[in-house]
Amino acid sequence: MEKDLSEGRAALFNALVLAGERSRKNPLAERFQISLKAVIPVGGRPMVQRVLEALSSSAHIEQIYLCGPDKGIFDGLKPLGTMCRSGSLVWVENEKSPSLSALKAIKLSGRNHPVLLTTADHALLRTEVVDFFCQGALSSPGDLVVGLARLETIKSTWPEARRTSYRFREGRFCSCNLFGFMNKNSLNAAKFWQKIEEKRKHPLKIVRSFGICWALWYLSGSLGIEKAFERASRVIGCRIKPLIIPFPEAAIDVDSYADWKLAEKIISVMEK
């Protein structure tokens, strides 16, 4: 009998990679004269290919779902096309926004396993990061597990990195674009995401979504990370837990040309 996602924590995850665009024109894709940002080469290989390779090499990943706007773009890339034809990669056509795409794909992919959600521009994702996150998420009591990295960890290794950060009593933290949807309760978070996704680059606007008093507490620098996630859990309707990731590259995605140049530098150092 098949297990619903809510009935327990399997050792394996299904992975979901969001490869769509927020708008018809992406400045970085236009700069490279490429139709989709996900296929911009980093270190000689398309970003999305690097993400899929990191996921497929992890013993924690059962099935990979790729969500994007045009399957033909990916069919033309090897080994992406091969993965699609073999069944190890499942194509999901994206919706009008990342949150709607995520909700659709999670419902499709999360029937038997928890879901690891990431993005196609996570060009520096490595298998050891995937393994660390999956192991930590399985040990967490959260319905939704959110990967975070300390800004000081990122800056100490890559001082030129420009990251959106959240200020808590314990320091500043950045998103790693790694989310573990551990059971059906976590779908409440995907639905809440629809309401706030346009605020993603504005931490204070997101914090204000949880109440003005909490925004003032956040601004004072006295809001602890555990308290913040407890509040978020109550507002959203599921237990949300942070997972601190010690790998600085896990918080560096490729949103801009400066990000791309940094990713190229990091890969040249790490893949020597």
Buried (B, 14 or more C-beta within 10 A) or exposed (E): EEEEBEEEBBEBBBBBBBBBBEEEEBEBBEEBEBBBBBBBBBBEBBBBBBBBBBBBEBEBBBBBBBBBBEBEBBBEBEBBBEBBEEEBBBBBEBBEBBBBBBBBBBBBBBBBBBBBBBBBBBBBBBBEBBBBBBEBBBEBEBBBBBBBBBBEBBBEEBEEBEBBBBBBBEBBBBBBBBBBBBBBBBBBBBBBBBEBBEBBEEBEEBBBBBEEEBBEBBEEEEBEBEBBBBBBBEBBBBBBBBBBBEBBBBBBBBBEEEBBEBBBEBBEEEEE
